[in-house]
Amino acid sequence: VWAFVCRFEEWMQMAANPVDVLVIGAGPAGLTAACFLRQAGISVTVLDRAEAGANTSRAAVVHARTLEVLEQIAVTPSLLRAGLIVPRFSIRDRSRQIAALDFSGLPTRHPYTLMIPQAETERLLEARLVELGGSVRRSCTLERLSQAGGEATATVRTADGEESISARFVIGADGGHSAVRSAIGVEFVGREYEQSFVLADVVMTWPLPSDEVQLFFAAQGLMVVAPLPGGRHRVVATMDSAPQTPELADVQALLNARGPGGTVVTHLVWGSRFRVARRLASRYRVGNAFLVGDAAHVHSPAGGQGMNTGIQDAADLGGALAAVIAGTAHPDSLDGFAERRRPVAAGVVALTDWMTRIATIRSAPGRAIRNAVLTTVLRSGRMRTALATRIAELN
Ligand SMILES: Cc1cc2nc3c(=O)[nH]c(=O)nc-3n(C[C@H](O)[C@H](O)[C@H](O)COP(=O)(O)OP(=O)(O)OC[C@H]3O[C@@H](n4cnc5c(N)ncnc54)[C@H](O)[C@@H]3O)c2cc1C
């Protein structure tokens, strides 16, 4: 009875004092938004349906613009300490270099990409959120969301049953299958790619330089090899039908068929298969509910841009909401979030689609033409800088 009374009091308090912002999803996008809001002294509740933070590496590249943005919440120094700085991308056909993109001349304080497993990025963001007085409520799943009178009400399933949470604003940072997006009736327009992707973190002997990300164009499909902290490498490859859980022998076979040769994989740390789609939310805002990260856009991992774009969405929205809640900006200014960020995502979807298509050309003549065109186009310093600028998301 006492527990019920306490719970009832908690519910009444929540109903009487809606939280300023409710963030659904504690991936990189949700955690970033929550940090920006907490830093501005805004009350935030962050919910995630998972029992614990994810421990898989997934997105492993943090680009220059993301490092600049995360400086504002003092996360960049810890990322730099934990990650590996890589200043170059090279495009290769087996061991032959077709073109190279050098990030070191870009006009930024961080003229490089930083390699760091996503689980580590999330751990550092969550640690910062805790420093800022926030936290993540886990094992809480958003079931329903309604909006009326300028307030949103979320129905959440917890270990103790259903709970109702009221908030002035809701951020849907709940990934590609977003429940927030469904609840506010926003379409996710696009289609799935035919190929699936194999992803593996391995320890191996590697004959090529370890300060570059290498993209291999092969007849069988695209393969990306990138160095990770701790002497590991990330291997990502497109396949028509990838094994559900890749084994060491599968990764070795990929490297033999598409890589430079002379590679021996000695340890498979983690492997996964995933399918990707190119989709963009038809709207980023309905009433006081907003979408960020994979809830708003998904695309091919070419160029490693998914998590980066999501973090930058979240920083933009977190800052905009903080200004409106603090009374220093007009509520209408919130429309600027979608106006700024949706075209960015549309550009990323288009660029990564183009990269995926040209990287997966099958026919021998098609590949020869592609290699010749790329070599010629990327001989121009201006073109190289333009492409590096777009990949670093500095455009
Ligand atoms: C195997 C794999 C490999 C990848 N590799 C790359 C890569 O190499 N490069 C790259 O750029 N990107 C990659 N990605 C994509 C990248 O991981 C995503 O772009 C990134 O995680 C998006 O961050 P997010 O915060 O928007 O969403 P997510 O990281 O998906 O986080 C969403 C969170 O919301 C929670 N949630 C979902 N539904 C609910 C609900 N109803 N209620 C409460 N909580 C909910 C989830 O538990 C999750 O924690 C990969 C993804 C996968 C799965």
The ligand as an SDF file (V2000), in Angstrom:
LIG
                    3D

 53 58  0  0  0  0  0  0  0  0999 V2000
   25.4790   -3.4060  -37.0700 C   0  0  0  0  0  0  0  0  0  0  0  0
   25.4870   -1.9270  -37.3320 C   0  0  0  0  0  0  0  0  0  0  0  0
   26.5880   -1.3190  -37.9030 C   0  0  0  0  0  0  0  0  0  0  0  0
   26.6360    0.0380  -38.1550 C   0  0  0  0  0  0  0  0  0  0  0  0
   27.7470    0.5800  -38.7040 N   0  0  0  0  0  0  0  0  0  0  0  0
   27.7960    1.8870  -38.9670 C   0  0  0  0  0  0  0  0  0  0  0  0
   28.9570    2.4960  -39.5200 C   0  0  0  0  0  0  0  0  0  0  0  0
   29.9440    1.8160  -39.7890 O   0  0  0  0  0  0  0  0  0  0  0  0
   28.9430    3.8400  -39.7440 N   0  0  0  0  0  0  0  0  0  0  0  0
   27.8330    4.6130  -39.4290 C   0  0  0  0  0  0  0  0  0  0  0  0
   27.8540    5.8330  -39.6200 O   0  0  0  0  0  0  0  0  0  0  0  0
   26.7390    4.0610  -38.9120 N   0  0  0  0  0  0  0  0  0  0  0  0
   26.6910    2.7330  -38.6740 C   0  0  0  0  0  0  0  0  0  0  0  0
   25.5820    2.1900  -38.1320 N   0  0  0  0  0  0  0  0  0  0  0  0
   24.4720    3.0850  -37.8600 C   0  0  0  0  0  0  0  0  0  0  0  0
   24.6770    3.8190  -36.5500 C   0  0  0  0  0  0  0  0  0  0  0  0
   24.8580    2.8390  -35.5440 O   0  0  0  0  0  0  0  0  0  0  0  0
   23.4500    4.6950  -36.3170 C   0  0  0  0  0  0  0  0  0  0  0  0
   23.4400    5.7110  -37.3270 O   0  0  0  0  0  0  0  0  0  0  0  0
   23.4350    5.3580  -34.9440 C   0  0  0  0  0  0  0  0  0  0  0  0
   23.3980    4.3990  -33.9280 O   0  0  0  0  0  0  0  0  0  0  0  0
   22.1860    6.2500  -34.8320 C   0  0  0  0  0  0  0  0  0  0  0  0
   22.1210    6.8020  -33.5590 O   0  0  0  0  0  0  0  0  0  0  0  0
   20.7120    7.1870  -32.9250 P   0  0  0  0  0  0  0  0  0  0  0  0
   21.0150    7.7250  -31.5750 O   0  0  0  0  0  0  0  0  0  0  0  0
   19.9490    8.0130  -33.8760 O   0  0  0  0  0  0  0  0  0  0  0  0
   19.8860    5.8200  -32.8040 O   0  0  0  0  0  0  0  0  0  0  0  0
   20.2590    4.4470  -32.1060 P   0  0  0  0  0  0  0  0  0  0  0  0
   21.7140    4.3060  -31.8850 O   0  0  0  0  0  0  0  0  0  0  0  0
   19.5490    3.3970  -32.8910 O   0  0  0  0  0  0  0  0  0  0  0  0
   19.5900    4.5850  -30.6660 O   0  0  0  0  0  0  0  0  0  0  0  0
   18.2070    4.4860  -30.4890 C   0  0  0  0  0  0  0  0  0  0  0  0
   17.9330    4.1110  -29.0310 C   0  0  0  0  0  0  0  0  0  0  0  0
   16.5200    4.1610  -28.8330 O   0  0  0  0  0  0  0  0  0  0  0  0
   16.1130    3.0620  -28.0510 C   0  0  0  0  0  0  0  0  0  0  0  0
   14.7100    2.7950  -28.3680 N   0  0  0  0  0  0  0  0  0  0  0  0
   14.1960    2.3280  -29.5340 C   0  0  0  0  0  0  0  0  0  0  0  0
   12.8620    2.2550  -29.4640 N   0  0  0  0  0  0  0  0  0  0  0  0
   12.5130    2.6820  -28.2300 C   0  0  0  0  0  0  0  0  0  0  0  0
   11.2640    2.8270  -27.5440 C   0  0  0  0  0  0  0  0  0  0  0  0
   10.0820    2.5280  -28.1280 N   0  0  0  0  0  0  0  0  0  0  0  0
   11.2730    3.2930  -26.2660 N   0  0  0  0  0  0  0  0  0  0  0  0
   12.4370    3.5940  -25.6460 C   0  0  0  0  0  0  0  0  0  0  0  0
   13.6650    3.4710  -26.2490 N   0  0  0  0  0  0  0  0  0  0  0  0
   13.6840    3.0260  -27.5300 C   0  0  0  0  0  0  0  0  0  0  0  0
   17.0640    1.9360  -28.4340 C   0  0  0  0  0  0  0  0  0  0  0  0
   17.2060    0.9690  -27.4000 O   0  0  0  0  0  0  0  0  0  0  0  0
   18.3810    2.6960  -28.6790 C   0  0  0  0  0  0  0  0  0  0  0  0
   19.2160    2.7380  -27.5430 O   0  0  0  0  0  0  0  0  0  0  0  0
   25.5120    0.8350  -37.8630 C   0  0  0  0  0  0  0  0  0  0  0  0
   24.3930    0.2340  -37.2700 C   0  0  0  0  0  0  0  0  0  0  0  0
   24.3740   -1.1250  -37.0120 C   0  0  0  0  0  0  0  0  0  0  0  0
   23.1430   -1.7440  -36.3840 C   0  0  0  0  0  0  0  0  0  0  0  0
  1  2  1  0
  2  3  1  0
  2 52  2  0
  3  4  2  0
  4  5  1  0
  4 50  1  0
  5  6  2  0
  6  7  1  0
  6 13  1  0
  7  8  2  0
  7  9  1  0
  9 10  1  0
 10 11  2  0
 10 12  1  0
 12 13  2  0
 13 14  1  0
 14 15  1  0
 14 50  1  0
 15 16  1  0
 16 17  1  0
 16 18  1  0
 18 19  1  0
 18 20  1  0
 20 21  1  0
 20 22  1  0
 22 23  1  0
 23 24  1  0
 24 25  2  0
 24 26  1  0
 24 27  1  0
 27 28  1  0
 28 29  2  0
 28 30  1  0
 28 31  1  0
 31 32  1  0
 32 33  1  0
 33 34  1  0
 33 48  1  0
 34 35  1  0
 35 36  1  0
 35 46  1  0
 36 37  1  0
 36 45  1  0
 37 38  2  0
 38 39  1  0
 39 40  1  0
 39 45  2  0
 40 41  1  0
 40 42  2  0
 42 43  1  0
 43 44  2  0
 44 45  1  0
 46 47  1  0
 46 48  1  0
 48 49  1  0
 50 51  2  0
 51 52  1  0
 52 53  1  0
M  END
$$$$
